[in-house]
Amino acid sequence: MDAVATSHAVDATEIAIIAKALQSAADEMNLNLIRSAFSTVVREAQDCSTALLDADGNVVAQAETIPMQTAALSLSFKGAAAQLDLSGVTERHAIIMNDPYAGGQHLNDIILFSPIVVDGALIGWSGSTAHHLDIGGGAAGVNPSATDHIMEGIVIPPLLMDVERDWHGGMIERLIFANVRTAEIGLGDVNAQFAANHTGRVRLKELAERYGVAGLRRAMDAVMDYAERRMRAAIAELPDGTYRGEASIDRDVFVDEPVTVRVTLQVTGSDLGVDFTGTDAQVRSMFNCPVASAHAAVFAAVRSVIADKDMPANDGCNRPLDIHLPKGSLLNPNPPAPVRARMAAAYRAFDSVQGALAGAMREKVPAQGFNSTTGFYIGQRRSDGYRVFVDVLGGGFGAGHAYEGVDACDNILSNCRITPIEAFEQANPHLRMEATELIPDSGGAGRWRGGLGFRRRFAVLEEGTFLNLYSDHYRVAPSGAEGGGPGGLGSLVIERGGEAISLPPMAAAELQVGDVVVLSVGGGGGYGDPRERPRELVERDLADGRITVDHARAHYGYTATG
């Protein structure tokens, strides 16, 4: 008997089992993507995500990976579905895309959807996103001077492929990678995405065989309804009212002025309105944030501080949120505005929402973390092509009520790993990493201390080496909360012949043999009055080297004699 015919009523217990099975399948997809990938940014930094979607493109389960990618994957699918005829899809097909103005994020994030069909019935899609080292454009990895998104790389509108015909040496594969500097690595990463999607297809079919297609569909609907109920219950615990927040990027690439995100939250029962009216207009540079990324930032900002931490992560969680993004603003730009560094604006959307939520749930919202993705590309032009390495770095987390900030890790929206030194040097023999170290005093002072930032030192060993970078918080530090002090700033310095050359948070530079590039990311803000920090914790931080004596004296009133 086929899976449709064997469908049976699915009870509450089976729905809970199916929910866990879907989550397990999404996690397994991501593990297979990481293990199959060619690039260090996917294999080591794990800048990738996977999810399972229902037949309509709603995320029913997502791997615990990159919130920026997974939280908006259904928006990506719906953007693709609006342009494509999906009525006749079979498992020969797949959707590939990266267009930020058709549901994508930025061009380096290639998104792949594979249909899952049982006995002729479309039951869902497996989806994956991976950050690709290079996607063409005016500079390797990131083009800081781009003034439109065409300059940032090849734009892939949503394309419905016949995989056997169009991939595996077919015209779509050939067209894409004829425009990429690191073609072999990029192709290997997309093929890893195909492998991950295949894993999701196998696992969802197994569930359909066990519970029937109709039973599985009911279970997927029920899992999203359950997540919605739990999110609504969490929002209903907040006092009804209007709450406001704002946060700023240090400066634009072309205009040396802050760029500000402003938000008004309206809590009404179990509904949460999120209105970004008043946010600055889109900019000429790469700091614009497309709609999918802005939504993901809001979803993550809310989910990460609400009381219920165990609800299933799927699109049901997002139903109680009504998000307004003014057209032409930083968070909803008009094409062809560049969006390569959209994480900066996304993080300020995240910070502004959490700042507003602090008015409703004071002790649940932490101080600001460094909350800036530092996209650091250091590559080499060679006679036989390019070497390109990207480090995706975070910083220190903000402290919260009754807990310290986490040291030296990626921030919430990105959630990547720090690339291990051994993997870095194996893939980049033109460079040597001389240090990866915590930065003392970079965590904001407070009753609870902010997490420390860190620095990495890269020595240039061969000619033809260059860097491209974007970051933030080089000028305005992450703020503390409830009397806590600010976190440390970031910086980028080239040490050359006894001279220290400071660069801004969006930079492109040619490097020389013997240069040492020193990249620093800052710490998180502190929480609570520093003078209330117990002496034994100050002395522990001194003993561990997290703070200096001067810092202890200045911020904690510490004296060696007590």
C-alpha positions as MATLAB code, in Angstrom:
seq = 'MDAVATSHAVDATEIAIIAKALQSAADEMNLNLIRSAFSTVVREAQDCSTALLDADGNVVAQAETIPMQTAALSLSFKGAAAQLDLSGVTERHAIIMNDPYAGGQHLNDIILFSPIVVDGALIGWSGSTAHHLDIGGGAAGVNPSATDHIMEGIVIPPLLMDVERDWHGGMIERLIFANVRTAEIGLGDVNAQFAANHTGRVRLKELAERYGVAGLRRAMDAVMDYAERRMRAAIAELPDGTYRGEASIDRDVFVDEPVTVRVTLQVTGSDLGVDFTGTDAQVRSMFNCPVASAHAAVFAAVRSVIADKDMPANDGCNRPLDIHLPKGSLLNPNPPAPVRARMAAAYRAFDSVQGALAGAMREKVPAQGFNSTTGFYIGQRRSDGYRVFVDVLGGGFGAGHAYEGVDACDNILSNCRITPIEAFEQANPHLRMEATELIPDSGGAGRWRGGLGFRRRFAVLEEGTFLNLYSDHYRVAPSGAEGGGPGGLGSLVIERGGEAISLPPMAAAELQVGDVVVLSVGGGGGYGDPRERPRELVERDLADGRITVDHARAHYGYTATG';
ca = [
       0.000    0.000    0.000;
       1.223    3.516   -0.744;
       1.822    6.241    1.852;
      -1.360    8.099    0.968;
      -3.528    5.047    1.394;
      -2.040    4.085    4.745;
      -2.716    7.492    6.339;
      -4.255    7.320    9.803;
      -5.333    9.729   12.507;
      -2.318   11.202   14.288;
      -2.783   11.769   18.011;
      -1.050   14.286   20.266;
       1.677   11.872   21.292;
       2.519   11.056   17.688;
       2.572   14.773   16.836;
       5.189   15.310   19.551;
       7.223   12.393   18.172;
       6.973   13.738   14.621;
       8.040   17.201   15.803;
      11.206   15.748   17.315;
      11.812   13.650   14.199;
      11.535   16.730   11.986;
      13.989   18.617   14.201;
      16.383   15.675   14.162;
      16.182   15.504   10.364;
      16.950   19.223   10.015;
      19.969   18.839   12.320;
      21.174   15.803   10.368;
      20.883   17.771    7.139;
      23.148   20.442    8.548;
      25.729   17.947    9.776;
      25.913   16.423    6.318;
      26.286   19.859    4.725;
      29.196   20.723    7.019;
      30.924   17.364    6.518;
      30.567   17.536    2.734;
      31.589   21.173    2.227;
      34.803   22.276    0.541;
      35.279   25.755    2.055;
      36.527   26.540    5.553;
      33.713   29.055    6.011;
      31.172   26.209    5.813;
      33.242   23.245    6.980;
      34.885   25.014    9.940;
      33.028   28.272   10.644;
      29.724   26.482    9.865;
      28.158   29.455    8.108;
      25.249   27.423    6.763;
      21.741   26.382    7.686;
      19.136   23.772    6.842;
      15.401   23.362    7.319;
      12.371   21.350    6.311;
       9.371   23.136    4.832;
       5.819   22.034    4.131;
       4.400   21.978    0.602;
       3.479   25.673    0.859;
       6.987   26.692    1.903;
       6.430   27.197    5.630;
       9.385   26.173    7.814;
       8.295   23.291   10.043;
      11.722   22.485   11.517;
      15.109   24.167   11.348;
      18.580   23.175   12.450;
      20.039   25.066   15.397;
      22.483   27.014   13.276;
      22.343   30.565   11.859;
      19.202   32.501   12.937;
      19.773   35.070   10.196;
      19.452   32.329    7.568;
      16.848   29.959    9.004;
      14.419   32.453   10.545;
      13.540   33.898    7.137;
      13.861   30.850    4.880;
      10.109   30.719    4.271;
      10.243   34.325    3.008;
      12.901   33.200    0.552;
      10.716   30.344   -0.637;
       7.674   32.569   -1.012;
       9.761   35.054   -2.998;
      10.745   32.244   -5.332;
       7.224   30.862   -5.574;
       5.937   34.287   -6.634;
       8.169   34.120   -9.728;
       8.012   30.442  -10.642;
       5.412   27.947  -11.809;
       5.792   25.113   -9.290;
       2.670   23.213  -10.302;
       4.552   20.428  -12.050;
       7.627   19.990   -9.848;
       9.129   16.560   -9.429;
      12.191   15.337   -7.626;
      14.189   16.057  -10.776;
      13.791   19.735   -9.948;
      15.393   22.184   -7.521;
      15.173   25.929   -6.903;
      18.408   27.907   -6.659;
      18.584   31.618   -5.813;
      20.466   34.395   -4.050;
      18.615   37.547   -5.188;
      18.048   39.824   -2.152;
      15.139   41.479   -3.933;
      13.330   38.194   -4.534;
      13.424   36.805   -0.996;
      17.173   36.234   -0.686;
      19.579   37.782    1.787;
      22.922   38.842    0.317;
      24.498   37.420   -2.811;
      27.067   35.241   -1.034;
      24.234   33.239    0.560;
      23.100   30.748   -2.082;
      19.752   29.160   -1.194;
      18.686   25.751   -2.509;
      15.241   24.115   -2.242;
      14.557   20.491   -3.236;
      10.989   19.159   -3.562;
       9.911   16.039   -1.677;
       7.291   13.950   -3.485;
       5.536   10.771   -2.304;
       3.312    8.818   -4.707;
       2.892   11.910   -6.868;
       1.993   14.176   -3.932;
       4.235   17.106   -3.008;
       4.647   16.846    0.769;
       7.351   19.428    1.378;
      10.728   20.913    0.575;
      14.161   20.552    2.028;
      16.045   23.828    2.120;
      19.613   24.894    2.730;
      21.651   28.080    2.747;
      25.438   28.357    2.632;
      27.684   31.378    2.649;
      29.974   31.187   -0.375;
      33.541   32.479   -0.309;
      33.176   34.463   -3.496;
      30.265   35.286   -5.739;
      32.017   37.464   -8.309;
      31.578   41.218   -8.424;
      34.141   43.981   -8.132;
      36.264   42.457   -5.360;
      36.899   39.052   -3.824;
      34.418   38.177   -1.086;
      33.172   41.692   -0.378;
      33.330   44.890   -2.411;
      33.331   47.785    0.096;
      32.973   50.409   -2.631;
      29.881   48.890   -4.272;
      27.031   51.301   -4.971;
      24.596   48.730   -6.375;
      24.135   45.028   -5.831;
      25.240   44.183   -9.373;
      28.723   45.326   -8.308;
      28.577   42.838   -5.433;
      28.428   39.710   -7.568;
      26.345   37.531   -9.821;
      22.624   37.815   -9.093;
      20.767   34.500   -9.266;
      17.018   35.118   -9.493;
      14.865   32.193   -8.386;
      15.485   29.479  -10.996;
      13.642   26.188  -11.267;
      16.234   23.713  -12.479;
      16.048   20.273  -13.938;
      18.990   19.046  -11.893;
      20.211   16.389  -14.318;
      20.081   18.782  -17.250;
      21.048   22.118  -15.673;
      23.532   21.042  -12.976;
      26.283   18.393  -13.127;
      28.022   20.309  -15.898;
      24.782   21.852  -17.196;
      24.196   25.418  -18.235;
      23.102   26.909  -14.907;
      26.057   25.435  -13.042;
      28.462   26.585  -15.759;
      26.995   30.102  -15.913;
      27.190   30.644  -12.152;
      30.732   29.400  -11.646;
      32.120   31.132  -14.713;
      31.530   34.270  -12.619;
      33.117   33.091   -9.350;
      36.796   33.414   -8.429;
      36.834   30.250   -6.301;
      34.743   28.110   -8.637;
      35.870   24.653   -7.513;
      35.272   25.433   -3.847;
      31.946   27.099   -4.578;
      30.709   24.171   -6.655;
      31.734   21.780   -3.899;
      29.702   23.772   -1.372;
      26.566   23.827   -3.534;
      26.906   20.079   -4.044;
      27.133   19.757   -0.257;
      23.821   21.628   -0.106;
      22.336   19.084   -2.536;
      23.587   16.309   -0.244;
      22.010   17.974    2.779;
      18.704   18.419    0.966;
      18.782   14.753   -0.058;
      19.085   13.786    3.606;
      15.994   15.832    4.420;
      14.109   14.234    1.556;
      14.933   10.720    2.774;
      13.913   11.469    6.359;
      10.621   13.163    5.435;
       9.707   10.258    3.170;
      10.349    7.851    6.034;
       7.887    9.799    8.172;
       5.332    9.786    5.345;
       5.687    6.024    5.015;
       5.126    5.562    8.748;
       2.253    8.023    9.296;
       0.865    8.527    5.810;
       0.955   11.705    3.764;
      -2.238   13.125    5.268;
      -1.098   12.261    8.784;
       2.269   13.892    8.221;
       0.649   17.022    6.824;
      -1.663   17.268    9.833;
       1.306   16.818   12.134;
       3.299   19.568   10.412;
       0.323   21.937   10.705;
      -0.121   20.975   14.345;
       3.544   21.580   15.176;
       3.330   25.125   13.805;
       0.020   25.761   15.600;
       1.602   24.549   18.840;
       4.581   26.887   18.419;
       2.193   29.772   17.764;
       0.243   29.054   20.957;
       3.432   29.026   23.002;
       4.689   32.251   21.445;
       1.362   33.925   22.079;
       1.427   32.775   25.692;
       4.910   34.289   26.094;
       3.869   37.616   24.531;
       0.734   37.707   26.688;
       2.964   37.795   29.787;
       4.233   41.241   28.723;
       2.372   44.350   29.892;
       0.233   45.858   27.149;
       1.713   49.105   25.944;
       3.974   50.955   23.535;
       7.765   50.595   23.762;
      10.471   52.266   21.713;
      14.106   51.594   20.927;
      16.851   52.682   18.563;
      20.416   51.762   17.645;
      22.932   53.082   15.133;
      25.650   51.894   12.774;
      28.807   53.945   13.399;
      28.929   55.375    9.879;
      28.144   54.751    6.259;
      30.908   53.938    3.777;
      30.563   57.187    1.823;
      29.123   59.569    4.443;
      30.777   59.871    7.842;
      27.542   59.992    9.823;
      25.668   57.429   11.941;
      22.821   55.468   10.368;
      19.970   54.824   12.811;
      17.305   52.155   13.141;
      14.207   53.135   15.152;
      11.395   50.849   16.258;
       8.072   51.091   18.054;
       6.662   47.939   19.641;
       2.961   47.629   20.427;
       1.993   44.811   22.794;
      -1.715   44.028   22.685;
      -2.659   40.811   24.397;
      -0.838   38.045   22.528;
      -0.029   40.192   19.490;
       3.198   42.111   18.958;
       3.382   44.948   16.451;
       6.880   45.897   15.274;
       6.998   49.188   13.368;
      10.266   50.583   12.009;
       8.787   53.915   10.910;
      11.423   56.581   11.567;
      14.338   54.392   10.530;
      16.834   56.214    8.341;
      16.510   55.995    4.577;
      18.484   53.462    2.566;
      22.117   54.375    2.026;
      24.351   54.394   -1.029;
      26.634   51.716    0.420;
      26.480   48.004    1.248;
      24.873   48.487    4.706;
      21.288   48.193    3.439;
      19.293   45.250    4.773;
      16.818   43.341    2.585;
      13.385   42.386    3.872;
      14.152   38.724    4.628;
      17.163   39.674    6.742;
      15.226   42.362    8.622;
      12.467   39.886    9.476;
      15.013   37.343   10.682;
      16.606   39.946   12.974;
      13.242   40.733   14.562;
      12.297   37.083   15.020;
      15.638   36.335   16.681;
      15.492   39.426   18.910;
      12.110   38.392   20.288;
      12.716   34.650   20.553;
      16.028   35.071   22.375;
      14.594   36.952   25.364;
      11.083   35.586   25.859;
      10.491   33.328   28.835;
       9.722   30.185   26.809;
      13.025   28.812   25.509;
      11.789   25.326   24.588;
       9.134   26.030   21.989;
       9.709   24.426   18.576;
      11.530   26.760   16.191;
       9.301   27.046   13.137;
       7.136   29.566   11.326;
       4.371   29.214   13.893;
       6.504   31.253   16.295;
       6.373   34.210   13.935;
       2.621   34.419   13.379;
       1.908   36.736   16.356;
       4.376   39.334   15.024;
       3.184   42.049   12.640;
       6.291   43.708   11.159;
       6.250   46.980    9.229;
       9.354   47.947    7.243;
       8.958   51.285    5.443;
       9.782   51.033    1.754;
      12.987   52.821    0.861;
      14.345   52.596    4.379;
      17.569   50.955    5.544;
      15.560   47.790    6.328;
      13.574   47.662    3.078;
      15.718   49.240    0.353;
      14.749   49.740   -3.253;
      16.818   47.859   -5.823;
      19.532   48.014   -6.929;
      20.876   49.187   -3.544;
      23.844   47.090   -2.352;
      23.231   44.819    0.651;
      26.469   42.872    1.118;
      27.008   44.069    4.721;
      23.347   43.794    5.678;
      24.320   42.229    9.014;
      25.246   45.660   10.413;
      21.728   47.028    9.885;
      20.182   43.711   10.929;
      22.049   43.833   14.228;
      20.871   47.394   14.847;
      17.327   46.199   14.204;
      18.011   43.404   16.709;
      19.426   45.892   19.259;
      16.573   48.349   18.821;
      13.923   45.652   19.334;
      15.665   44.320   22.419;
      16.114   47.861   23.729;
      12.385   48.400   23.358;
      11.587   45.046   24.976;
      13.673   46.072   27.986;
      10.866   48.472   28.815;
       8.481   45.548   29.097;
      10.744   42.848   30.577;
      13.546   44.702   32.293;
      15.486   41.826   33.858;
      15.200   39.543   30.826;
      17.026   41.732   28.294;
      20.841   41.778   28.497;
      23.240   44.602   27.789;
      24.293   44.946   24.166;
      26.826   42.474   22.893;
      29.415   43.495   20.330;
      26.636   42.478   17.948;
      28.531   43.083   14.743;
      29.484   40.567   12.124;
      33.052   41.252   11.058;
      33.421   39.906    7.534;
      37.181   39.713    7.112;
      38.421   38.587    3.704;
      42.129   38.122    3.145;
      43.094   36.639   -0.205;
      45.817   36.293   -2.783;
      45.954   36.826   -6.525;
      47.972   34.076   -8.169;
      48.932   33.175  -11.715;
      46.558   30.211  -11.528;
      43.647   31.997   -9.821;
      42.711   33.177   -6.349;
      43.032   32.064   -2.782;
      40.263   33.585   -0.631;
      39.780   33.183    3.101;
      36.956   34.651    5.158;
      36.832   34.910    8.926;
      33.328   35.552   10.300;
      33.942   37.021   13.738;
      31.682   38.154   16.547;
      33.009   39.434   19.883;
      31.819   39.441   23.489;
      28.213   38.948   24.601;
      26.464   41.472   26.803;
      26.017   40.552   30.453;
      22.536   40.041   31.860;
      20.796   39.882   35.183;
      22.651   37.215   37.204;
      25.026   36.109   34.433;
      28.283   37.201   32.814;
      28.648   37.843   29.106;
      30.226   35.060   27.065;
      33.789   35.730   25.867;
      34.962   35.659   22.257;
      32.229   34.010   20.233;
      30.001   34.924   17.353;
      26.884   36.932   18.084;
      23.320   35.708   18.038;
      22.242   36.380   14.455;
      25.306   34.782   12.904;
      26.301   32.074   15.396;
      29.343   30.867   13.438;
      32.361   29.146   14.911;
      35.787   30.756   15.036;
      37.862   29.108   12.310;
      40.579   26.966   13.958;
      44.142   28.144   13.369;
      45.187   24.778   11.915;
      42.404   24.821    9.314;
      43.205   28.418    8.442;
      46.917   27.808    7.865;
      46.337   24.594    5.938;
      44.126   26.417    3.426;
      46.166   29.640    3.319;
      49.925   28.992    3.064;
      50.449   32.647    2.065;
      49.576   33.615    5.663;
      50.536   32.690    9.214;
      48.314   33.327   12.204;
      50.545   34.645   14.960;
      47.945   34.990   17.722;
      44.338   34.502   18.729;
      43.863   36.074   22.156;
      41.333   37.640   24.487;
      41.549   41.413   24.962;
      41.766   42.365   28.649;
      39.364   45.107   29.837;
      37.186   44.785   26.706;
      34.154   43.470   28.621;
      31.959   46.211   30.040;
      32.210   46.707   33.803;
      29.148   45.815   35.837;
      27.691   43.817   38.680;
      27.883   41.195   35.986;
      30.747   41.710   33.538;
      30.377   41.825   29.763;
      32.079   39.170   27.646;
      35.558   39.893   26.336;
      36.437   40.579   22.743;
      39.459   39.078   21.035;
      42.125   39.784   18.439;
      43.813   37.801   15.703;
      47.214   38.604   14.155;
      47.887   37.539   10.555;
      51.410   37.671    9.097;
      51.686   38.087    5.311;
      54.188   35.623    3.792;
      53.685   35.986    0.030;
      53.112   38.666   -2.613;
      49.713   39.392   -4.122;
      47.894   39.419   -0.784;
      44.990   41.804   -0.136;
      42.185   42.304    2.367;
      38.561   43.438    2.247;
      36.526   43.985    5.400;
      33.331   45.287    6.936;
      32.514   45.606   10.630;
      31.005   48.065   13.128;
      31.433   49.378   16.690;
      34.796   50.971   15.877;
      33.519   54.316   17.181;
      30.449   53.781   19.379;
      30.784   51.000   21.944;
      28.069   48.450   22.808;
      26.047   49.929   25.658;
      25.724   48.532   29.155;
      22.442   48.090   31.000;
      21.140   49.040   34.434;
      24.257   51.064   35.206;
      26.743   48.733   33.528;
      29.623   50.092   31.468;
      30.086   49.872   27.684;
      31.951   47.076   25.956;
      35.198   47.505   24.059;
      35.581   48.806   20.519;
      36.827   46.951   17.447;
      39.780   47.958   15.286;
      41.836   46.990   12.241;
      45.550   47.849   12.102;
      48.306   46.976    9.622;
      51.740   46.858   11.207;
      54.287   47.730    8.513;
      57.933   48.609    9.074;
      57.433   49.984   12.565;
      54.323   51.939   11.558;
      50.757   51.151   12.690;
      48.225   51.967    9.943;
      44.642   52.162   11.266;
      41.805   51.357    8.865;
      38.059   52.092    9.131;
      35.382   49.403    9.656;
      34.911   49.098    5.905;
      38.235   48.735    4.178;
      40.131   47.411    1.187;
      43.935   47.285    1.233;
      46.853   45.814   -0.669;
      49.294   44.043    1.659;
      53.044   43.584    1.531;
      55.236   40.671    2.564;
      56.139   41.234    6.199;
      52.917   43.059    7.065;
      51.051   41.939   10.177;
      47.294   42.511   10.128;
      45.831   42.942   13.619;
      42.056   42.496   13.698;
      40.281   43.193   17.004;
      36.612   42.692   17.845;
      35.198   44.270   20.977;
      33.380   43.058   24.048;
      29.860   43.216   25.404;
      28.331   45.725   27.780;
      28.177   45.166   31.515;
      24.967   44.801   33.536;
      24.306   46.521   36.849;
      26.378   48.883   38.989;
      30.069   47.860   38.866;
      30.497   48.911   42.517;
      28.161   46.089   43.492;
      30.383   43.416   41.957;
      31.700   41.130   44.705;
      35.382   41.625   45.425;
      36.129   37.937   44.934;
      34.847   38.121   41.349;
      37.000   41.161   40.632;
      40.012   39.302   42.027;
      39.139   36.222   39.974;
      39.075   38.354   36.815;
      42.436   39.850   37.778;
      43.939   36.417   38.351;
      42.579   35.183   35.018;
      43.933   38.208   33.157;
      40.467   39.319   32.016;
      40.955   42.748   33.557;
      43.965   44.832   34.557;
      44.609   46.441   37.932;
      44.042   49.895   36.449;
      40.647   48.814   35.096;
      39.714   47.278   38.452;
      40.603   50.494   40.258;
      38.831   52.773   37.799;
      35.589   50.829   37.459;
      35.250   48.651   40.560;
      36.974   50.828   43.171;
      39.418   47.995   43.766;
      42.413   48.456   46.030;
      44.980   45.785   46.832;
      44.520   46.366   50.533;
      40.759   46.233   50.380;
];
